[in-house]
Amino acid sequence: MAEQKRDYYEVLGVEKGASDDAIKKAYRKLAKKYHPDMNPGDKEAEARFKEASEAYAVLSDTDKRRQYDQFGHAAFDGSHGQNMDFSGMDFTDMFGDIFGDLFGGAFGFGGGRGRSAGPRRGKSLLAGVHISFEESIFGCEKELELNLKDECSTCHGSGAKPGTSKDTCTKCGGKGKVVYSQQSLFGMVQNVQTCPDCNGTGFVIKEKCTDCHGTGYITRRQRIKVSIPAGIEDGQRVRIAGKGEPSPDGGQRGDLLVEVNISSHPIFQRDGLNLFSTAPLSYAQAALGGEVRINTVYGDVVYDVKPGTQTDTRIRLKGKGVPSLRNKNIVGDQYVTFVVQVPTSLSSEAKDLLAQFDAASGDSLGKAKEDIEAGPSDKGTPQPKKKKKWGKK
């Protein structure tokens, strides 16, 4: 059974009566977030990008939107005279048309403008790095070993055998895209696809370079240094410009996106810029108060506990949290919850002293013994109910 499509308005997160500007703004936000170049290898993000682009393709067109408002998805399944197939559409072109003026194709989004938009940017690469909890607080330097592509020194990136050159693709005329037209209820519908002959490069190579086999690059193992900023959170990415895939047609290289994975800590838990921990208190410290030592990521500190402190009392250590990524002058706090420790073994002398302390502060032990010896009071004691006999009277 085919998966049911979500409502296009729901996909874009707008009301049914939303204006064209609101629809375009909503699509801009989603397309930028889920674009394949920003999420290399992420199939879920790619699916969300296509879903948003399909919704925008319909809702941004006055006639298509009118049909959709009247018939829903059925407007395009052929039952109402319109049959729109989105499977072959190149949604990155649509995104390039909308964002090209804002980003200038900086992320490889300018595919919809054809060869006139200039060489395409290379794809971004995704790598991962593991760091400790402390390294995430203070920042660190890490070194990665990755297989990266460099320009072939034999053909200088052309992919063609020295002494020969690339030829313009005759199928797409060097644009890297081919347009297929289809008649519909509203006129001619055009679908843009990557040229199958040149794979979107706009060129074909008859005699390939023997060193790079026509790819124009050589893969080598390289060491890359990554600067992890202080305050980074688990799952966030660090961008290293120009260390991604090379451009297929002489443009800028893509970027390397390094996803940071942070190890958990046995003492501290993080929530935004704040840290949370617990600290033990002895009976004497809790009752009499005094100085206790508390662990922080910046080193141990001494805190003056008030007399009579109870378990689950929480205090705040200002400025002992996580620095902000955006403003290094802003640092979170650490919240510490005290837990009164119950000793599991006492010497005879300690037991006698504790009994003397109890006798002098309410005699809770003796009172409990007296209550047991006195027995239950008749007053107010619930009497057992008589069992009801079932059967013949």
Secondary structure, 3 states (H helix, E strand, C coil): CCCCCCCHHHHHCCCCCCCHHHHHHHHHHHHHHHCCCCCCCCHHHHHHHHHHHHHHHHHCCHHHHHHHHHHHHHHHECCCCCECCCCCCCHHHHHHHHHHHHHCCCCCCHHHHHHHHCCCCCCCEEEEEEECHHHHHHCEEEEEEEEEEEECCCCCCCCECCCCCCEECCCCCCCCEEEEEEEECCEEEEEEEECCCCCCCCEECCCECCCCCCCCEEEEEEEEEEEECCCCCCCCEEEECCCCCCCCCCCCCCCEEEEEEECCCCCCEEECCEEEEEEEECHHHHHHCEEEEECCCCCCEEEEECCCCCCCCEEEECCCCCECCCCCCCECCEEEEEEECCCCCCCHHHHHHHHHHHHHCCCHHHHHHHHHHHCCCCCCCCCCCCCCCCCCC
